[in-house]
Amino acid sequence: MFGYVVAERSTLSPEQLHRYQSCYCGLCSCIGQHYGSLQRAALNYDMTFLVLLLSSLYEPEEQTRRVRCAAHPVHLHEQWQTEATEYAAAMNMVLAYYNCMDDWHDDRKVRSLVQARLFRSSAEAISLAYPRQCQAIVDCMAELSRIEADNLQEPDAGANAFGKLMGRLFVWKDDRWSQLLRQMGEALGRFIYLNDAILDLPKDSRTGAYNPFRGRAARGMQKEDLLPVLKMLMGECTEAFERLPLLQDLDLLRNILYSGVWTRFYWKDRRSGKEEHHV
């Protein structure tokens, strides 16, 4: 369920795009520094959003540098990191480990097992440093496995489990902002789960994989029928977001939450040239 919390690049200014990419590169470098070069394969833009959000809220010291790397071997490129980058890198690794293990248990994908072994030692060490967050991930994956095993055709059950996970991950520190961050993460997590399920429905119907919308689809449900619920969830997410005292990268963060998160929902419509919805 990665790849939903991304920017709408076409509406970013050159400065915003540079800032966004530099944050992503900083996260990539941080994973490589702390967990190994191969582990950078787990990198995703969802955790880049978390870096931007927590760095804006807590304003930790920012380190900027120009480097070359395997992905950009010819030209120097800029990257920046804060303490929030290290936190997001750790969460990225743990999520990648349990996601691979889930794929292995569900589909016996050998590639997933190999990747899980690559991430395992890092995940074990991170669990000691962040027991609250890591336990939330373990509990969520167990609950999702139970839901799938029971073929439960109730989308809210899985959405609530994944929302709880994201709520725990968004709370970096136990302080005055914890409640708003938790509210924001929980709503975003439920949005991601439902969005992912409805977009995976055609594929899951072909392969026989579990999908909580299969029963509703058999009764004629369409993707667009879910739109009011998704809008409501993002409304809850952005309501909490707007109450946080954010200044740095505020327009970039708003781009992601008000536009970028909808990119995959409307991707096929945009590809086919259909009229876009404004959310």
TORNU-722776 format. One line per 2 residues: number of its first residue (from 1); their letters; for each residue x negated, y negated, z of C-alpha. Coordinates in nm, 3 decimals, padded with zeros to 5 digits. Layout:
TORNU-722776
NUM	a	X/Y/Z; ...
This chain:
TORNU-722776
1	mf	00.000/00.000/00.000; -00.283/-00.236/-00.083
3	gy	-00.284/-00.508/-00.345; 00.025/-00.710/-00.256
5	vv	-00.119/-00.997/-00.050; -00.300/-01.172/-00.332
7	ae	-00.316/-01.520/-00.479; -00.130/-01.638/-00.787
9	rs	-00.451/-01.730/-00.967; -00.286/-01.915/-01.256
11	tl	-00.166/-02.189/-01.021; -00.487/-02.232/-00.820
13	sp	-00.715/-02.526/-00.880; -01.075/-02.444/-00.978
15	eq	-01.184/-02.540/-00.626; -00.924/-02.313/-00.465
17	lh	-01.014/-02.025/-00.693; -01.381/-02.067/-00.606
19	ry	-01.300/-02.076/-00.236; -01.086/-01.762/-00.267
21	qs	-01.345/-01.567/-00.461; -01.623/-01.675/-00.224
23	cy	-01.420/-01.543/00.069; -01.369/-01.211/-00.111
25	cg	-01.740/-01.186/-00.189; -01.824/-01.263/00.173
27	lc	-01.597/-00.980/00.286; -01.756/-00.744/00.034
29	sc	-02.102/-00.836/00.158; -01.996/-00.794/00.521
31	ig	-01.870/-00.441/00.457; -02.197/-00.357/00.286
33	qh	-02.405/-00.503/00.568; -02.221/-00.328/00.851
35	yg	-02.096/-00.004/00.698; -02.294/00.070/00.381
37	sl	-02.293/-00.016/00.012; -02.069/00.272/-00.096
39	qr	-01.809/00.170/00.161; -01.750/-00.150/-00.032
41	aa	-01.526/00.058/-00.259; -01.259/00.014/00.011
43	ln	-01.256/-00.364/-00.034; -00.922/-00.528/-00.115
45	yd	-00.778/-00.878/-00.142; -00.522/-00.813/00.133
47	mt	-00.794/-00.840/00.397; -00.927/-01.149/00.220
49	fl	-00.600/-01.317/00.313; -00.655/-01.217/00.675
51	vl	-01.000/-01.377/00.670; -00.857/-01.700/00.531
53	ll	-00.573/-01.705/00.783; -00.776/-01.631/01.096
55	ss	-01.063/-01.857/00.990; -00.819/-02.142/00.939
57	ly	-00.647/-02.083/01.274; -00.952/-02.032/01.497
59	ep	-01.208/-02.236/01.302; -01.513/-02.019/01.379
61	ee	-01.850/-02.126/01.243; -01.879/-02.063/00.872
63	qt	-02.194/-01.934/00.705; -02.230/-02.000/00.332
65	rr	-02.500/-01.867/00.102; -02.574/-01.803/-00.265
67	vr	-02.674/-01.449/-00.354; -02.700/-01.188/-00.625
69	ca	-02.543/-00.846/-00.579; -02.469/-00.526/-00.769
71	ah	-02.146/-00.673/-00.902; -02.316/-01.002/-01.002
73	pv	-02.679/-00.910/-01.071; -02.764/-01.192/-01.311
75	hl	-02.629/-01.514/-01.163; -02.625/-01.644/-00.809
77	he	-02.276/-01.671/-00.663; -02.149/-01.827/-00.345
79	qw	-01.999/-01.640/-00.053; -01.894/-01.740/00.296
81	qt	-01.834/-01.551/00.619; -01.706/-01.616/00.970
83	ea	-01.640/-01.394/01.271; -01.300/-01.331/01.116
85	te	-01.477/-01.176/00.817; -01.634/-00.916/01.046
87	ya	-01.296/-00.839/01.203; -01.124/-00.804/00.864
89	aa	-01.408/-00.583/00.737; -01.359/-00.351/01.035
91	mn	-00.984/-00.330/00.979; -01.044/-00.271/00.609
93	mv	-01.262/00.029/00.687; -01.020/00.187/00.935
95	la	-00.724/00.141/00.701; -00.922/00.294/00.415
97	yy	-01.014/00.597/00.626; -00.661/00.676/00.739
99	nc	-00.518/00.603/00.395; -00.759/00.857/00.243
101	md	-00.675/01.112/00.510; -00.306/01.060/00.444
103	dw	-00.360/01.119/00.071; -00.556/01.435/00.151
105	hd	-00.288/01.574/00.380; -00.005/01.487/00.142
107	dr	-00.152/01.579/-00.196; -00.475/01.765/-00.118
109	kv	-00.672/01.523/-00.333; -01.038/01.625/-00.306
111	rs	-01.148/01.274/-00.398; -00.953/01.137/-00.100
113	lv	-01.121/01.385/00.135; -01.466/01.288/00.007
115	qa	-01.386/00.920/00.054; -01.248/00.984/00.402
117	rl	-01.573/01.152/00.505; -01.758/00.848/00.376
119	fr	-01.552/00.620/00.603; -01.517/00.849/00.907
121	ss	-01.821/00.754/01.113; -01.748/00.384/01.065
123	ae	-01.384/00.434/01.162; -01.483/00.617/01.480
125	ai	-01.716/00.335/01.586; -01.457/00.069/01.504
127	sl	-01.198/00.254/01.713; -01.414/00.198/02.018
129	ay	-01.445/-00.174/01.946; -01.078/-00.230/01.857
131	pr	-00.875/00.040/02.037; -00.544/-00.149/02.026
133	qc	-00.548/-00.204/01.652; -00.680/00.141/01.569
135	qa	-00.423/00.315/01.788; -00.153/00.122/01.606
137	iv	-00.286/00.256/01.276; -00.293/00.613/01.408
139	dc	00.062/00.583/01.543; 00.191/00.430/01.221
141	ma	00.038/00.698/00.999; 00.179/00.971/01.223
143	el	00.525/00.813/01.208; 00.509/00.775/00.830
145	sr	00.403/01.139/00.796; 00.700/01.247/01.009
147	ie	00.938/01.036/00.800; 00.805/01.185/00.478
149	ad	00.816/01.541/00.613; 01.181/01.490/00.709
151	nl	01.253/01.328/00.370; 01.429/01.052/00.561
153	qe	01.625/00.837/00.316; 01.628/00.535/00.543
155	pd	01.382/00.270/00.415; 01.394/00.068/00.738
157	ag	01.227/00.349/00.934; 00.906/00.341/00.732
159	an	00.921/-00.036/00.693; 00.941/-00.082/01.070
161	af	00.647/00.153/01.127; 00.427/-00.025/00.875
163	gk	00.544/-00.363/01.002; 00.436/-00.271/01.353
165	lm	00.092/-00.174/01.221; 00.046/-00.504/01.038
167	gr	00.169/-00.698/01.337; -00.099/-00.542/01.555
169	lf	-00.371/-00.605/01.295; -00.284/-00.973/01.259
171	vw	-00.338/-01.024/01.633; -00.715/-01.065/01.648
173	kd	-00.722/-01.217/01.999; -00.476/-01.202/02.288
175	dr	-00.391/-01.570/02.319; -00.124/-01.831/02.262
177	ws	-00.100/-01.752/01.891; -00.046/-01.377/01.933
179	ql	00.333/-01.388/01.913; 00.344/-01.589/01.590
181	lr	00.071/-01.379/01.429; 00.253/-01.060/01.529
183	qm	00.582/-01.190/01.391; 00.412/-01.290/01.069
185	ge	00.231/-00.957/01.028; 00.538/-00.747/01.109
187	al	00.756/-00.922/00.851; 00.482/-00.905/00.590
189	gr	00.425/-00.536/00.664; 00.794/-00.453/00.618
191	fi	00.791/-00.652/00.293; 00.488/-00.459/00.164
193	yl	00.635/-00.119/00.252; 00.972/-00.184/00.084
195	nd	00.812/-00.351/-00.217; 00.569/-00.064/-00.261
197	ai	00.845/00.195/-00.229; 01.078/00.034/-00.483
199	ld	00.797/-00.018/-00.736; 00.674/00.340/-00.691
201	lp	01.022/00.485/-00.735; 00.998/00.566/-01.110
203	kd	00.664/00.743/-01.060; 00.777/00.924/-00.746
205	sr	01.092/01.041/-00.921; 00.879/01.199/-01.193
207	tg	00.628/01.361/-00.960; 00.864/01.459/-00.679
209	ay	00.673/01.257/-00.422; 00.859/01.119/-00.122
211	np	01.036/00.788/-00.167; 01.290/00.640/00.078
213	fr	01.491/00.486/-00.207; 01.552/00.805/-00.404
215	gr	01.898/00.862/-00.257; 02.001/00.503/-00.322
217	aa	01.861/00.514/-00.675; 02.076/00.821/-00.746
219	rg	02.376/00.607/-00.651; 02.273/00.335/-00.897
221	mq	02.049/00.105/-00.695; 01.824/-00.123/-00.904
223	ke	01.500/-00.296/-00.811; 01.671/-00.635/-00.811
225	dl	01.918/-00.516/-00.545; 01.635/-00.525/-00.293
227	lp	01.547/-00.887/-00.367; 01.763/-01.047/-00.092
229	vl	01.601/-00.827/00.173; 01.251/-00.903/00.047
231	km	01.326/-01.275/00.045; 01.456/-01.256/00.400
233	lm	01.141/-01.079/00.519; 00.912/-01.330/00.353
235	ge	01.125/-01.604/00.506; 01.053/-01.457/00.851
237	ct	00.683/-01.431/00.763; 00.649/-01.788/00.636
239	ea	00.858/-01.930/00.923; 00.597/-01.800/01.168
241	fe	00.314/-01.905/00.935; 00.434/-02.265/00.915
243	rl	00.436/-02.290/01.295; 00.064/-02.216/01.317
245	pl	-00.168/-02.522/01.334; -00.344/-02.460/01.005
247	lq	-00.533/-02.717/00.798; -00.824/-02.542/00.626
249	dl	-00.722/-02.361/00.306; -00.356/-02.432/00.378
251	dl	-00.256/-02.474/00.013; -00.442/-02.155/-00.078
253	lr	-00.266/-01.962/00.198; 00.069/-02.099/00.086
255	ni	-00.007/-01.997/-00.270; -00.050/-01.637/-00.150
257	ly	00.259/-01.623/00.073; 00.502/-01.816/-00.146
259	sg	00.391/-01.693/-00.487; 00.113/-01.435/-00.493
261	vw	00.293/-01.168/-00.287; 00.560/-01.153/-00.559
263	tr	00.315/-01.089/-00.841; 00.360/-00.711/-00.856
265	fy	00.737/-00.726/-00.812; 00.771/-00.938/-01.126
267	wk	00.469/-00.806/-01.315; 00.663/-00.600/-01.571
269	dr	00.906/-00.884/-01.630; 00.618/-01.119/-01.702
271	rs	00.450/-00.867/-01.930; 00.770/-00.822/-02.130
273	gk	00.833/-01.196/-02.152; 01.152/-01.193/-01.949
275	ee	01.255/-01.501/-01.758; 01.077/-01.520/-01.424
277	hh	01.259/-01.560/-01.096; 01.154/-01.840/-00.866
279	v	01.119/-01.720/-00.509
